[in-house]
Amino acid sequence: MYDTESITGAPIIPATSHRDEDGVTRVFLRAELDLGAGLDDPIKATQALAAVVEKSIRERPEQWLWIHRRFKRAEWPPEPRAASLTQTPSA
């Protein structure tokens, strides 16, 4: 696996943030994520990281915002064009 921890030995420290009732954003650092044997298995490592993200979302689902373009390679059906754009002028 080519990640910071396996290449440099740097720990993975999960961090989350949320805005409280007063509008102040608070940042929380969790305990170092120990991938153990999963460090050499990309599937296990991904599952461990996803579990941390899932836990954070479940704790405060109203604070969750997906900002990554997840379906960038999806082939969506074409959007219907407005009738005025598709009609040809009569002669």
N, C-alpha and C positions, 0 to 999 in steps of 0.2 A: 504494500500500500504506500502510495506516495503522498504523505501528509506531513505536516509540521512535526508531529510527535515522533514518527518513525524516522524521519530524516535528521532532525536536530535534537531530539530528546526533550523538546519543550512540552510542558504539560498542556492538556486541554482543560481550560477553566470555563465552564458554561456560565454565561451571563444573561440576565433577563432585565427588563425594565418595564415599569408600568406607571401610569399617571394616576395619582391619588385624587381624592375628592376635592382637594384644594387646587388641583391643576399642576401640582409639583410632580415632576418625573423622578422616580426613584430607580436606582440601578442596584441589582443584587447579583453577587458573585456566588456561585455554588461551589461545592467541593470539587477538587480535581477529578476529572473523569478518568477512571482506570479501565482501559480497554483490555488489559491483561492479554490473554491468548488471542483475543479478537483483533489485536493490532496487525497480525499477519493475514487475517481473513477479512477482505473488504465487505463481505455481506454482514458478518458479525459486528464489525466496526460501524457500519451504516445503521444497523439495527440499534446499537447502543446510543448513537448520536440522535437517532430519530426518537428514541424513548425519552431522552432528555427534553427534546423540543415538545413532544406530545404532553409530557408532564406539565411543562410551563403553560401550554395552551389550555389544558384542562383546569389549571389553577385559576386562570383569569381569561376565559374565552372572549370576553367583551373587549379585551385589549389587543387581540390578535389581528394582525394586518399582514396579508401576503403581498409582498412587493416584487417578487421575482416573476418574470414572464414565463410561467410554467409550461405553457403549451405553444412555444414559439415555432415548433415544427408541425403543428396540427394543420390539417387541411380542412378549413371551414367551408361550408357552402357559401357561394357568393351572396352578398346582401342584395335584396331586391332593389332595383332602381326606382326612383320616383317616376310615376306615369308621365309627368311632363318632360322628363328627359328622354324617354323611350319613344315618344310619339313623333312622327315626322309631320312637318307642316303640309297641309293639303294645297294642291296647286290650283 
